[in-house]
Amino acid sequence: MATQLKSAENEYGIKSEYGHYIGGEWIAGDSGKTIDLVNPSTGKVLTKIQAGNTKDIERAIAAAKAAFPKWSQSLPGERQDILIEIARRLKARHSHYATLETLNNGKPMRESMYFDMPQTIGQFELFAGAAYGLHGQTLDYPDAVGIVHREPLGVCAQIIPWNVPMLMMACKIAPALASGNTVVLKPAETVCLSVIEFFMEMADLLPPGVINVVTGYGADVGEALVTSPDVAKVAFTGSVATARRIIQYASANIIPQTLELRQVGAHRVRRCRHRRGGRKRDHVDRPQQGRSLPGRFAPVPAPVHPGRVPRQVQDRAGRHPPGRSARHGHPAWRPGIEDAVRQG
């Protein structure tokens, strides 16, 4: 049953609620529960997403499995055209996706504009060319002839983190699509607004079921996704602790896994009143639980020397340095450290 999404949109074109994307349709979650996506700089709710469960995962895997036979037999040129068109549309709305990334993640707009989005577009352009490069091989020996035949794996389970959601999404789905696989994607439940908006715009390019997106807490959907006998491969970017569980889950069916792991603690800056003299000083703290850096790129520079913070956080009171603007899309706008201050 298709979700009746609320038509109300805010100034950024964000809908009030988003469903799962399964089988080419936006549908309501089985649990009926939702999760708030929050702007970390203001604490305000940007939108709501579905809190998925095992039934949602099973439905998504079934859709991906049904779409696989036809998609796996598609011509390289067809897959290439789709990936090129995705890159073209991303370029056309470059600043829009960068703004969504910053609103939901809290990173500097400059980062979203000049790192996240160019890298995201580059992934689709790169693997568009790779579609024709996937071919077999003949090995001619004096006493034998060997033939290497390459074929798509099947349904790929892909789990991405919150720090660079658009880039991580592209790194996961672009090679999978280029090689004729279908996908069930599970984005981070805290930061996935840009990814969901991406699939809303690209839905008309892909046959139903080729890409499926299920949102929700990892504890509720992760095990069902990785242990399904219909899943042929797992790709994960995140923490070592979660990876250990994924390895255990995937070992049940002995399927290949791609794990991108790194234990890094992103620092945040907070301003508090010092006990002596009542003076305000800036301190560098570890992030709150659930907001530690699971990937390879910190949304807030780390470490930050306390003595150098005041210049970077002076727009907290609305005072911007000369020649700078706090408007979204301006290259000089850097809300990342300021957002971390407000979170503290």
C-alpha positions as CSV (number, residue, x, y, z in Angstrom):
1,M,0.0,0.0,0.0
2,A,1.4,3.3,-1.0
3,T,2.2,5.9,1.6
4,Q,0.0,9.0,1.6
5,L,2.8,11.5,2.1
6,K,1.9,14.9,3.4
7,S,1.9,17.5,0.6
8,A,3.2,20.3,2.9
9,E,6.8,21.4,2.1
10,N,9.1,23.9,3.7
11,E,11.2,26.5,2.1
12,Y,13.8,23.9,1.0
13,G,11.2,21.6,-0.6
14,I,11.4,19.1,2.2
15,K,8.2,17.0,2.7
16,S,6.8,16.5,6.1
17,E,7.2,12.7,5.9
18,Y,8.9,10.1,3.7
19,G,8.1,6.4,3.3
20,H,10.3,3.4,2.4
21,Y,11.1,3.1,-1.3
22,I,10.3,-0.4,-2.2
23,G,9.5,-1.9,-5.6
24,G,9.3,1.6,-7.2
25,E,6.8,2.9,-4.7
26,W,6.9,5.0,-1.6
27,I,5.1,3.0,1.0
28,A,4.4,3.2,4.7
29,G,6.4,1.2,7.2
30,D,4.9,-1.9,8.7
31,S,5.3,-0.7,12.3
32,G,3.5,2.6,11.7
33,K,6.2,4.4,13.7
34,T,8.4,7.2,12.4
35,I,11.8,8.7,13.2
36,D,12.6,12.5,13.3
37,L,15.3,13.9,11.2
38,V,16.7,16.9,13.0
39,N,18.7,20.0,12.0
40,P,21.5,19.8,14.5
41,S,22.2,23.6,14.5
42,T,18.6,24.4,15.6
43,G,17.3,21.2,17.1
44,K,14.2,21.5,14.9
45,V,12.6,18.6,13.1
46,L,13.2,18.7,9.4
47,T,11.0,15.7,8.5
48,K,10.0,12.2,9.5
49,I,11.1,8.9,8.1
50,Q,9.7,5.4,8.6
51,A,11.0,3.2,11.4
52,G,11.5,0.0,9.5
53,N,11.3,-3.6,10.8
54,T,11.9,-7.1,9.6
55,K,8.8,-7.2,7.4
56,D,9.8,-4.0,5.6
57,I,13.2,-5.6,4.9
58,E,11.7,-8.8,3.6
59,R,9.5,-6.8,1.3
60,A,12.4,-4.9,0.0
61,I,14.5,-8.0,-0.6
62,A,11.7,-9.7,-2.4
63,A,11.3,-6.7,-4.7
64,A,15.1,-6.6,-5.4
65,K,15.1,-10.4,-6.1
66,A,12.2,-10.1,-8.5
67,A,13.9,-7.3,-10.4
68,F,17.3,-9.0,-10.7
69,P,16.7,-11.4,-13.6
70,K,15.7,-8.7,-16.1
71,W,18.1,-6.1,-14.8
72,S,21.1,-8.4,-14.8
73,Q,20.5,-9.1,-18.5
74,S,20.3,-5.4,-19.4
75,L,22.9,-4.1,-21.9
76,P,25.9,-2.2,-20.6
77,G,24.8,0.7,-22.7
78,E,21.5,0.9,-20.9
79,R,23.1,0.9,-17.5
80,Q,25.7,3.4,-18.6
81,D,22.9,5.8,-19.9
82,I,21.2,5.7,-16.5
83,L,24.3,6.4,-14.5
84,I,25.2,9.3,-16.8
85,E,21.7,10.8,-16.5
86,I,22.0,10.5,-12.7
87,A,25.2,12.4,-12.7
88,R,23.7,15.0,-15.0
89,R,20.7,15.6,-12.7
90,L,23.0,15.8,-9.7
91,K,25.0,18.5,-11.4
92,A,21.8,20.4,-12.2
93,R,20.8,20.5,-8.6
94,H,24.2,20.5,-7.0
95,S,23.5,23.2,-4.5
96,H,20.1,21.8,-3.5
97,Y,21.6,18.4,-2.4
98,A,24.5,20.2,-0.7
99,T,22.0,22.3,1.3
100,L,20.0,19.2,2.4
101,E,23.3,17.5,3.4
102,T,24.3,20.5,5.6
103,L,20.8,21.0,7.1
104,N,20.6,17.4,8.3
105,N,24.2,16.7,9.0
106,G,25.4,20.1,10.4
107,K,28.6,20.1,8.4
108,P,29.9,23.3,6.7
109,M,28.2,24.2,3.5
110,R,31.6,24.6,1.9
111,E,32.2,20.9,2.6
112,S,28.9,19.8,1.1
113,M,29.4,22.0,-2.0
114,Y,33.0,21.4,-2.8
115,F,33.7,17.9,-1.4
116,D,30.6,15.8,-1.0
117,M,28.7,16.6,-4.1
118,P,31.7,16.6,-6.6
119,Q,32.8,13.3,-5.2
120,T,29.3,11.9,-5.4
121,I,28.9,13.0,-9.1
122,G,32.3,11.6,-9.9
123,Q,31.3,8.1,-8.6
124,F,28.4,7.9,-11.1
125,E,30.5,9.2,-13.9
126,L,33.3,6.8,-13.1
127,F,31.1,3.7,-13.0
128,A,29.1,4.7,-16.0
129,G,32.3,4.0,-18.0
130,A,32.9,0.8,-16.1
131,A,29.7,-0.8,-17.4
132,Y,31.5,-1.6,-20.6
133,G,34.7,-2.7,-18.9
134,L,33.1,-5.7,-17.2
135,H,33.8,-8.6,-19.4
136,G,35.1,-12.2,-19.3
137,Q,38.5,-13.5,-20.2
138,T,40.0,-16.3,-22.2
139,L,43.3,-17.9,-20.9
140,D,45.2,-19.9,-23.5
141,Y,47.7,-22.4,-22.1
142,P,49.8,-24.9,-23.9
143,D,47.7,-27.8,-22.5
144,A,44.4,-26.1,-21.7
145,V,42.1,-23.2,-22.4
146,G,40.5,-21.3,-19.4
147,I,37.4,-19.2,-19.7
148,V,36.5,-16.6,-17.1
149,H,32.9,-15.7,-17.1
150,R,31.7,-12.7,-15.0
151,E,28.1,-12.3,-14.0
152,P,26.2,-10.2,-11.4
153,L,25.9,-11.5,-7.9
154,G,22.3,-10.7,-7.2
155,V,20.7,-8.7,-4.3
156,C,23.3,-6.5,-2.5
157,A,22.6,-5.3,1.0
158,Q,24.2,-1.9,1.5
159,I,24.5,0.0,4.8
160,I,25.8,3.6,4.9
161,P,26.8,6.0,7.7
162,W,25.7,9.5,8.6
163,N,28.9,11.5,8.0
164,V,28.8,11.7,4.1
165,P,25.5,10.1,3.2
166,M,25.4,11.2,-0.5
167,L,29.0,10.1,-1.2
168,M,28.6,6.8,0.6
169,M,25.4,6.1,-1.2
170,A,27.1,6.7,-4.6
171,C,30.1,4.6,-3.6
172,K,27.7,1.7,-2.9
173,I,25.0,1.8,-5.6
174,A,27.0,3.1,-8.6
175,P,29.2,-0.1,-8.9
176,A,26.3,-2.3,-8.1
177,L,24.1,-0.8,-10.8
178,A,27.0,-0.8,-13.4
179,S,27.5,-4.5,-12.8
180,G,23.8,-5.5,-13.0
181,N,23.1,-6.1,-9.4
182,T,20.0,-5.0,-7.5
183,V,20.2,-3.2,-4.1
184,V,18.5,-2.9,-0.7
185,L,20.0,0.3,0.9
186,K,19.8,1.0,4.6
187,P,20.9,4.7,5.3
188,A,21.7,6.1,8.7
189,E,18.5,6.9,10.6
190,T,19.9,10.2,11.9
191,V,21.1,11.7,8.6
192,C,19.5,10.5,5.3
193,L,17.4,13.4,4.0
194,S,19.6,14.1,1.0
195,V,19.7,10.4,0.1
196,I,15.9,10.1,0.3
197,E,15.4,13.2,-1.8
198,F,17.9,11.8,-4.3
199,F,15.8,8.6,-4.9
200,M,12.6,10.7,-5.2
201,E,14.1,12.5,-8.1
202,M,15.8,9.5,-9.7
203,A,12.9,7.0,-9.3
204,D,11.8,7.4,-13.0
205,L,15.2,6.2,-14.3
206,L,15.4,2.8,-12.7
207,P,13.1,-0.2,-13.2
208,P,11.0,-1.0,-10.1
209,G,12.8,-3.0,-7.5
210,V,16.3,-2.4,-8.8
211,I,17.0,0.0,-5.9
212,N,15.1,-0.2,-2.6
213,V,15.5,2.0,0.4
214,V,14.5,1.0,3.9
215,T,15.0,3.4,6.8
216,G,15.1,2.5,10.4
217,Y,17.2,1.7,13.4
218,G,20.1,-0.7,12.8
219,A,18.9,-3.0,15.6
220,D,15.5,-3.4,14.0
221,V,16.5,-4.0,10.4
222,G,20.2,-4.9,10.2
223,E,20.1,-8.6,11.2
224,A,17.1,-9.3,8.9
225,L,18.9,-7.6,6.0
226,V,22.3,-9.3,6.3
227,T,21.0,-12.9,7.2
228,S,18.5,-13.2,4.4
229,P,19.3,-16.2,2.2
230,D,18.3,-14.0,-0.8
231,V,21.1,-11.5,-0.2
232,A,24.3,-12.3,-2.2
233,K,26.6,-9.6,-0.9
234,V,26.9,-7.1,2.0
235,A,28.6,-3.7,1.8
236,F,29.0,-1.7,5.0
237,T,30.7,1.5,6.1
238,G,30.7,2.2,9.8
239,S,32.1,1.2,13.2
240,V,34.2,-1.8,14.0
241,A,31.7,-2.9,16.7
242,T,28.8,-3.0,14.2
243,A,31.0,-4.7,11.6
244,R,31.7,-7.6,14.0
245,R,28.0,-8.3,14.2
246,I,27.6,-8.0,10.4
247,I,30.4,-10.5,9.9
248,Q,28.7,-12.9,12.2
249,Y,25.3,-12.4,10.5
250,A,26.8,-12.8,7.0
251,S,28.7,-15.9,7.9
252,A,25.3,-17.7,8.2
253,N,25.1,-17.8,4.4
254,I,28.8,-17.4,3.7
255,I,28.4,-14.4,1.4
256,P,31.1,-11.9,0.4
257,Q,31.4,-8.7,2.5
258,T,33.0,-5.3,1.8
259,L,33.6,-3.5,5.1
260,E,35.0,0.0,5.3
261,L,36.0,0.6,8.9
262,R,37.8,3.1,11.0
263,Q,37.6,4.1,14.7
264,V,37.9,7.8,14.8
265,G,36.4,10.2,17.3
266,A,35.2,13.5,15.9
267,H,35.6,16.4,18.3
268,R,33.0,19.0,19.0
269,V,33.4,22.4,20.6
270,R,31.2,23.7,23.4
271,R,31.2,27.0,25.2
272,C,30.7,26.9,28.9
273,R,31.2,29.2,31.9
274,H,34.4,28.5,33.7
275,R,34.2,28.0,37.5
276,R,36.8,30.6,38.2
277,G,35.9,34.2,37.5
278,G,32.7,33.3,35.5
279,R,34.6,33.7,32.2
280,K,33.4,31.8,29.2
281,R,35.8,29.4,27.7
282,D,35.7,26.9,24.8
283,H,36.3,23.2,25.4
284,V,36.8,20.3,23.0
285,D,34.6,17.3,23.8
286,R,33.9,14.0,22.3
287,P,30.6,13.8,20.5
288,Q,27.5,12.3,22.2
289,Q,26.9,8.6,21.9
290,G,25.4,7.8,18.5
291,R,27.1,10.7,16.9
292,S,30.7,9.3,16.8
293,L,32.4,9.3,13.5
294,P,31.9,5.9,11.8
295,G,33.5,6.6,8.5
296,R,36.6,8.4,7.2
297,F,35.6,12.1,7.0
298,A,34.8,14.2,10.1
299,P,31.9,16.7,9.7
300,V,33.6,18.9,12.3
301,P,37.3,19.6,12.2
302,A,39.2,17.6,14.8
303,P,40.9,18.4,16.9
304,V,40.2,22.1,17.5
305,H,42.5,24.0,19.7
306,P,40.4,25.8,22.4
307,G,42.4,29.0,22.0
308,R,41.5,29.3,18.3
309,V,37.8,28.7,18.6
310,P,36.4,32.2,19.2
311,R,37.0,33.5,15.7
312,Q,35.2,30.4,14.3
313,V,32.2,30.6,16.5
314,Q,31.7,34.4,16.6
315,D,28.6,34.1,14.3
316,R,26.9,32.3,17.1
317,A,25.5,35.6,18.2
318,G,24.7,36.6,14.6
319,R,27.9,38.6,14.1
320,H,29.5,37.5,10.9
321,P,33.1,38.4,9.9
322,P,33.3,41.1,7.2
323,G,32.7,39.8,3.7
324,R,31.1,36.6,4.9
325,S,27.5,35.5,4.5
326,A,25.5,33.0,6.5
327,R,23.2,32.3,3.5
328,H,22.9,28.7,2.4
329,G,25.0,28.1,-0.7
330,H,27.6,30.8,0.0
331,P,31.1,29.2,-0.2
332,A,32.2,31.1,3.0
333,W,29.3,29.9,5.1
334,R,30.7,27.4,7.7
335,P,28.0,26.3,10.2
336,G,29.8,23.1,11.2
337,I,31.6,24.3,14.3
338,E,28.7,26.5,15.2
339,D,26.3,23.6,15.0
340,A,28.6,21.6,17.3
341,V,28.5,24.4,19.8
342,R,24.8,24.4,19.9
343,Q,24.7,20.7,20.3
344,G,26.9,21.1,23.4
